[in-house]
Amino acid sequence: MLGKTGAEPRAGDQEEGLILAVETSCDETAAAVVEGGTRIRSNIVSSQVAIHRRFGGVVPEVASRGHVEQITAVMAAALEDAGVHPRDLAAVAVTYGPGLVGALLVGLMAAKTFAWVHGLPLIGVHHIVGHLFAHRLAGGPEPPWLALVVSGGHTELIYIPNDHTFEVLGRTRDDAAGEAFDKTARALGLPYPGGPQIDALASSGDPERYAFPRSWLEEESLDFSFSGLKTAVLNLLNDARQRGDGVRPEDVAASFQAAVVEVLVEKTVRAVRRYPGVPVVVAGGVAANSALRREMDRRAEEEGFLWSAPPLALCTDNAAMIAAAAWPRLSRGWFHGMDLNARANLGLEAWAAGDGVAAFPPDDPPDGRRRN
């Protein structure tokens, strides 16, 4: 049962459906209050980018300490900005995976403590499902839809026939697209985070200057692979350095970006052809990339499909998207217990099937389970 170590949790006014959500999966400490799964009442994000820039990337231990320092103030600010008292809430939602386990634990412990103290249901959310639902906060399409998720840790094509089902059509077999952006940026001497830096630098470069490889894998596969592309960029830079030749960083950035974007968009188009008439949503931090958006516009017009992406502020990690993803679980009556633990490698399929769900309606159990 929920709240094993405290009072039996109560659900607040589910018609209004105010959810306090917490997100600490990487280097952003975030909390938000969202009404009805779509209306943002507050969305507070405390970024650690300036701290991790000194190290050239996210340092897990540093990220965890930063969350510890900020989480209480961020949650309080989310409630204050929303003009909401804990008694007004219907539930508390929190990311419990995938992500950096130490970072996840900070947010999870804060959310569980808040839920326990105020007798509220707890909803554990998969981080990628948060990105999938971010577009709902900006009036995005209802199911069914296709999603291209592109971030620092994930690159996946997913078919969503309804709010509770996620069919993974393809995923990266090695580096995520955002990871390739960050590593290429570092090789070019650009600061962290690398994605926006590559995008800006590429705007004045020649995307055809270097013929970097595109990995298409098997003919019918919708999987991705970016390790070969990353290696090709590193080899180009190392060879040029050894020969004493100069390279224009702008051209390297533009050529690299063009290779990534071509593969991402072409694989998405192939998925669209399998599900004609289904709109596409591009989500995750790389969804902010200007070249990706331009190419999606071009191919959507050419192929005759609709696509959208969340506003730029909702592409990167935030807690409003976690609340949006929790809304179907609140409506369904699926809640986690106070024994919920962080899962660094939480699978999307496992979460969708009800991983760790401890309280549920007798006629709608996870994985076919029934109450005794």
Steps between C-alpha positions, in 0.01 A plus 500: 500500500599861453633689799615190686690706754245776545139603470290345224537740207205695373445628150425869471241653268559282195261705290740791528787251503784707641824304492827607661781346296873466567777434244868441590615235253813685386620855566177700525320531833137555405155512654166600351128511568278402207121495489313233312813376329517799266487835680832612648444685827873519576819355353822562693838385368833552677774428246849370579635568149743768618642261761547203266639716220824521696535121471395475136195289588279378781681362806250270677618567856501876444151478352369309802643755743347781298158335520532461878574872531213614277212252521320640806507858373396397149199302626396786726529746212283278278222497759532872568496599133196282440319645801438147621491344847586132546136431590400612148711233331371174355838324486878531496690382192872436472751370248650175630686392187684482276779739592789551740411287800633744760317789340179299472516404868503864612179585318338170590567537872372858496182400317436197721551706815259768377240240400532317833473814712193627315333164442511524121526224238841456337541452124839391370566615144737381227717792390449436128123483541531849645663617178229319302226689682666844495313590181169459686589810698493697173185355347667211318315209338308228678585133430573331277831666412862425422784643705865559420677541834845654466704601804839458662419151620228377267415469132180305438208475261181412686141437393242610758153357420359622834613672819611174660671310217845568355631285214871556440562478124869585511770617739869580492736205512788706637526877546190716532474792259544755777804314631656517152433875493668547839806291410545672166470839667765402754732387218453842340582675827145624554352539849237274657218445412611422147171482314420873491867579431510270195170643375629858524839422345346298216290797390806651329650173373477289185298181572646332189867574574562162664328177393445352845340152506131434549422170671179348364547149647275224362255589224185478713657615827388819672790480746771766513878498529716808544829357629645470149415861423656618825815299426520644148494854638769421757718334235465801270606739774788279618632446145484872426683578823777249424548636149488858618202569276232743595131418508212743528310404817188647340522251212563207732201597715274550199603173333463305824160653574378428146592132539315465831192686377476303176492168684257619768253639250525219245437236767202703622359519148535123467299460822233738367461281192419208730234706679349727233299794626652491848659831614859519620633663815872570540602515866813531716779753513615447141147592386615860544755460219421744218627275219287210624191721505567630149549152359188373676306788342635414156434126518158544662389719211653259250348187657172657612504446876460729800769546760555714807743554784459656843608862550875525549463548877320164526749307284763488773448334839221649710243379751187619317547220249520249788166623631351470151622140478360424847151622414385179324623300800304724737189462286553123491561469874847346466728604787841397634588414856747659736743219421549634146870513417707678235562300181796629300411275204121490529355358180213671325314174448536406868365836613204482262415155635477639853850462646475543876132602501366416847145638496252462215130440430404131529374498142814665354810330642850532356619194308178312570557497876198485729463604859463215747 
